[in-house]
Every structure is written in structure tokens, then in C-alpha cells.
């Protein structure tokens, strides 16, 4: 008999004469009344199980959200190429996400999961009492037995488990997520190191200053005077210029 039913039905003052122990309340309840109390207790146990199970899945959902945010922020930081004392800022962000991932694991594994298991154990005990009258009862025990799974070869190899219970599944979930974050941090840091040692060399002459100069061209005179490259005062082949007489020729300067 569980404590809540005992508090409802047992009165320590109603003890047999010469005995310090109270009367067993089940002796004063009909069979239908006993089953009714057990069913009510079982319903409360199921609600508690559902409550803790819901909390655990919310924790895992928040953990996945934090991991996704950390990877996205790390990608932006890696794109900018920011470093913190030689370490990629993207790797730092992912490592912070990994630390938060472990915090979620601790709360899930060592905080709420034991409470869920305790609620399941209590529900199973109540079902065992109900089964004495109603043999068909046993949902909690069936769920507990059905949760045991045989993993595939890959999971079996890396988890070291031939059968995975709820504890093993929880640990494997966080192991996979933690490994993914750690691998991302290492990849970002390696990318920074490799990118720093293999910088692209500049093309030859690409950064050399462009020299500027002036090119002077001389147009021949209309009268057949001095042509390009003919000194002033020297008669041309056409004889249009007398010796000693300078010839003015227009020049065009082009800057290259």
C-alpha cells in the first residue's frame, strides 16, 4: 500500500487493543474501492511521468537550438577571418557552444532523467497491485520493456552497447552532438592555419607604379618644310627651308 492511500484511509488511533500498529486500511475497504484508489494513484503517476518526459525533450530542443546558433555565428566569424590571440573566433564560438551543450546534458542526464525513472518505477509498482485484480494492467511495464533497442553495427561499434536503454540513448544523443561541435571547431581552426600559410602571391608587376611620360610628335609643314626628325634650319629634301631660318612646327603632346 502506498503512502497517499495510507494517509487517506489509515487512522493510527484505530489500532487493535494491545497493538501499537494501525489497522491495515485494506481490511476496511472493499475490493472495488481498493482498485479505484490504485487507479487514481496510477493516473497521477502517469501525469508525473509525462511531465518529466516533456521537460527532458524541451531541454534537448533548447540544446539543439544553441548548437545551431553557435555553428551559424561561427560561420560568420570565420568568414570575416577574425582571430583571438591566433585562434579563430569561429572556433572560440563553437567551443562556447560545446560548453553549453554539456550543461544541457548535465541537467538532462543527472537532474530530470532520474526523476522520470523514479516516476516510472512507482507507476510500475502500482500497476503490479492493480494486476492482482485486473490482469490486463501493465502499460508502464510494457513501455519500459519496449524501450530497449538493439542498435545497428555503427552505433554498437562506437557506443559499446549491444542493447540500449533510455540512459544509453540519452548519452548517445549528446555524444553525437558534442562530437559534431568539436569537429566543427577543429575544422575552423585548421582552415585558419592553412589559409595563413598559403596566401595567394601577387601577380608580377601588378603593384608597380605606372610610369608616365610625354611623347612629342612633329607634323610636317604645309610647304614641305621640316619633317619629323629633321633638325630646324636644315634644308629638307624638298628644299622648302633655308639654312639658318627656324621653322615653327606645331607639336602635339600625348601623355601615356
C-alpha positions as CSV (number, residue, x, y, z in Angstrom):
1,X,0.0,0.0,0.0
2,X,1.4,3.4,-1.0
3,X,1.8,6.4,1.3
4,X,-1.0,8.5,-0.2
5,X,-3.7,5.8,0.2
6,X,-2.4,5.1,3.7
7,X,-2.9,8.7,4.6
8,X,-6.4,8.7,3.2
9,X,-7.6,5.6,4.9
10,X,-5.4,4.7,7.9
11,X,-6.1,6.3,11.3
12,X,-3.3,5.4,13.7
13,X,-5.7,5.8,16.6
14,X,-7.7,2.9,15.3
15,X,-5.4,0.2,16.4
16,X,-6.2,-3.2,17.9
17,X,-6.0,-3.4,21.6
18,X,-2.6,-4.4,22.8
19,X,-1.0,-3.4,19.5
20,X,0.8,-0.2,18.5
21,X,0.3,-0.8,14.8
22,X,-2.7,0.7,13.0
23,X,-5.2,-1.4,11.3
24,X,-4.4,-2.2,7.6
25,X,-6.8,0.0,5.7
26,X,-7.2,-2.6,3.0
27,X,-9.1,-4.7,5.5
28,X,-11.7,-2.0,5.8
29,X,-12.1,-1.4,2.0
30,X,-13.9,-3.5,-0.5
31,X,-12.0,-4.8,-3.5
32,X,-13.6,-2.3,-5.8
33,X,-12.6,0.6,-3.5
34,X,-9.0,-0.7,-3.4
35,X,-8.8,-0.9,-7.2
36,X,-10.4,2.5,-7.5
37,X,-7.7,4.1,-5.3
38,X,-4.9,2.3,-7.1
39,X,-6.3,3.5,-10.5
40,X,-6.3,7.1,-9.2
41,X,-2.8,6.8,-8.0
42,X,-1.7,5.3,-11.3
43,X,-3.3,8.2,-13.2
44,X,-1.2,10.6,-11.1
45,X,1.9,8.6,-11.7
46,X,1.3,8.8,-15.5
47,X,0.9,12.5,-15.3
48,X,4.2,12.9,-13.4
49,X,5.9,10.7,-16.0
50,X,4.5,12.8,-18.8
51,X,5.6,16.0,-17.0
52,X,9.3,14.9,-16.6
53,X,9.4,13.5,-20.1
54,X,8.2,16.7,-21.6
55,X,10.8,18.7,-19.6
56,X,13.6,16.5,-20.9
57,X,12.5,16.9,-24.6
58,X,12.4,20.7,-24.1
59,X,15.9,20.6,-22.7
60,X,17.1,18.7,-25.8
61,X,15.3,21.1,-28.1
62,X,17.0,24.1,-26.5
63,X,20.3,22.3,-26.7
64,X,19.9,21.8,-30.5
65,X,18.9,25.5,-30.8
66,X,22.0,26.6,-29.0
67,X,24.2,24.3,-31.2
68,X,22.6,25.6,-34.4
69,X,23.1,29.2,-33.3
70,X,26.8,28.5,-32.3
71,X,27.5,27.0,-35.8
72,X,25.8,29.9,-37.6
73,X,27.7,32.5,-35.6
74,X,31.0,30.6,-36.1
75,X,30.4,30.6,-39.8
76,X,30.0,34.4,-39.9
77,X,33.1,34.9,-37.7
78,X,35.2,32.5,-39.9
79,X,34.1,34.4,-43.0
80,X,35.4,37.7,-41.5
81,X,38.7,36.0,-40.6
82,X,38.7,37.4,-37.0
83,X,41.2,35.9,-34.7
84,X,41.7,35.9,-30.9
85,X,45.4,35.5,-29.9
86,X,45.9,33.5,-33.1
87,X,42.8,31.3,-32.6
88,X,39.9,31.6,-35.0
89,X,36.9,33.4,-33.5
90,X,34.7,30.9,-35.1
91,X,36.4,28.1,-33.2
92,X,36.0,30.0,-29.9
93,X,32.3,30.4,-30.6
94,X,31.8,26.7,-31.3
95,X,33.7,25.8,-28.1
96,X,31.4,28.0,-26.1
97,X,28.5,26.2,-27.7
98,X,30.1,22.9,-26.8
99,X,30.3,24.0,-23.2
100,X,26.6,25.0,-23.2
101,X,25.9,21.6,-24.8
102,X,27.5,19.8,-21.9
103,X,25.5,22.0,-19.4
104,X,22.2,20.8,-21.1
105,X,23.5,17.2,-20.9
106,X,24.2,17.5,-17.2
107,X,20.7,18.9,-16.4
108,X,19.0,16.3,-18.6
109,X,21.1,13.2,-17.5
110,X,21.6,13.9,-13.8
111,X,18.7,16.1,-12.9
112,X,15.4,15.2,-14.6
113,X,16.1,11.8,-16.1
114,X,16.5,10.2,-12.6
115,X,13.2,11.8,-11.6
116,X,11.5,10.3,-14.7
117,X,12.9,6.9,-13.9
118,X,11.7,7.1,-10.3
119,X,8.2,8.0,-11.5
120,X,8.2,5.1,-13.9
121,X,9.3,2.7,-11.2
122,X,6.5,4.0,-8.9
123,X,3.9,3.6,-11.7
124,X,5.1,0.0,-12.3
125,X,4.6,-0.8,-8.6
126,X,1.1,0.5,-8.7
127,X,0.3,-1.5,-11.9
128,X,1.6,-4.7,-10.2
129,X,-1.0,-4.1,-7.4
130,X,-3.8,-3.4,-10.0
131,X,-2.8,-6.6,-11.9
132,X,-3.8,-8.7,-8.9
133,X,-7.4,-7.8,-9.7
134,X,-7.1,-6.6,-13.3
135,X,-4.5,-8.8,-15.1
136,X,-4.7,-6.6,-18.2
137,X,-3.0,-3.7,-16.5
138,X,0.7,-3.1,-17.3
139,X,1.1,-0.2,-19.7
140,X,4.1,1.3,-17.9
141,X,5.9,-2.0,-17.7
142,X,5.2,-2.6,-21.4
143,X,6.7,0.8,-22.4
144,X,9.7,0.2,-20.2
145,X,10.3,-3.2,-21.8
146,X,9.7,-1.9,-25.3
147,X,12.2,1.0,-25.0
148,X,15.1,-1.4,-25.0
149,X,16.5,-1.5,-28.5
150,X,19.4,-3.3,-30.3
151,X,21.5,-0.8,-32.1
152,X,22.9,-1.2,-35.6
153,X,26.6,-2.1,-36.3
154,X,27.8,1.5,-36.4
155,X,26.1,2.6,-33.2
156,X,27.1,-0.6,-31.5
157,X,30.7,-0.2,-32.5
158,X,31.1,3.4,-31.2
159,X,28.7,3.1,-28.2
160,X,29.9,-0.2,-27.0
161,X,26.3,-1.3,-26.2
162,X,24.6,-4.4,-27.5
163,X,21.3,-3.2,-26.0
164,X,20.4,0.5,-25.5
165,X,18.1,1.5,-22.6
166,X,16.8,5.0,-22.1
167,X,20.1,6.1,-20.3
168,X,22.2,4.8,-23.2
169,X,20.1,6.6,-25.8
170,X,20.3,9.8,-23.9
171,X,24.1,9.6,-23.7
172,X,24.4,8.7,-27.4
173,X,22.3,11.7,-28.4
174,X,24.6,14.1,-26.6
175,X,27.7,12.3,-27.7
176,X,26.8,12.8,-31.4
177,X,26.0,16.5,-30.9
178,X,29.2,17.1,-28.9
179,X,31.3,15.4,-31.5
180,X,29.8,17.5,-34.3
181,X,30.6,20.7,-32.4
182,X,34.1,19.6,-31.6
183,X,34.8,18.6,-35.2
184,X,33.5,22.0,-36.4
185,X,35.8,23.8,-34.0
186,X,38.8,21.9,-35.2
187,X,37.9,22.4,-38.9
188,X,37.6,26.1,-38.5
189,X,40.9,26.4,-36.7
190,X,42.7,24.2,-39.3
191,X,41.2,26.4,-42.1
192,X,42.7,29.5,-40.5
193,X,46.1,27.9,-40.2
194,X,46.1,26.5,-43.7
195,X,44.8,29.8,-45.1
196,X,47.5,31.8,-43.4
197,X,50.4,29.7,-44.8
198,X,49.1,29.5,-48.3
199,X,48.5,33.2,-49.1
200,X,48.0,33.9,-52.9
201,X,51.1,35.7,-54.3
202,X,50.5,38.9,-56.2
203,X,50.8,38.9,-60.0
204,X,54.2,40.2,-61.3
205,X,54.2,43.9,-61.9
206,X,50.6,44.2,-60.6
207,X,51.6,46.6,-57.8
208,X,54.3,48.5,-59.7
209,X,53.6,52.2,-60.1
210,X,52.7,53.2,-63.7
211,X,55.3,55.5,-65.2
212,X,54.1,58.5,-67.1
213,X,55.9,60.1,-69.9
214,X,55.4,62.6,-72.7
215,X,55.7,61.7,-76.3
216,X,56.2,64.6,-78.8
217,X,55.2,64.2,-82.4
218,X,56.0,66.7,-85.1
219,X,53.8,67.3,-88.1
220,X,55.4,68.3,-91.4
221,X,54.9,71.8,-92.6
222,X,52.4,72.6,-95.4
223,X,55.1,73.8,-97.6
224,X,57.1,70.7,-97.4
225,X,59.2,72.1,-94.5
226,X,60.8,70.2,-91.8
227,X,59.5,66.7,-91.4
228,X,59.5,64.6,-88.3
229,X,63.1,64.1,-87.0
230,X,64.6,66.8,-89.3
231,X,66.5,69.4,-87.4
232,X,65.4,73.0,-87.7
233,X,67.4,75.1,-90.2
234,X,68.5,72.2,-92.3
235,X,67.1,72.1,-95.8
236,X,64.7,69.3,-96.4
237,X,64.6,67.1,-99.4
238,X,62.0,69.4,-101.0
239,X,64.2,72.5,-100.4
240,X,61.5,74.4,-98.7
241,X,63.6,75.6,-95.8
242,X,66.6,77.9,-96.0
243,X,69.6,77.3,-93.8
244,X,69.5,79.4,-90.6
245,X,65.8,80.0,-90.8
246,X,63.9,78.3,-88.0
247,X,60.7,76.7,-88.9
248,X,57.8,76.7,-86.5
249,X,56.1,73.3,-86.4
250,X,53.1,72.5,-84.3
251,X,53.6,69.7,-81.7
252,X,51.0,67.5,-80.0
253,X,51.8,66.1,-76.6
254,X,50.2,62.9,-75.6
255,X,50.5,61.6,-72.1
256,X,50.8,57.9,-71.8
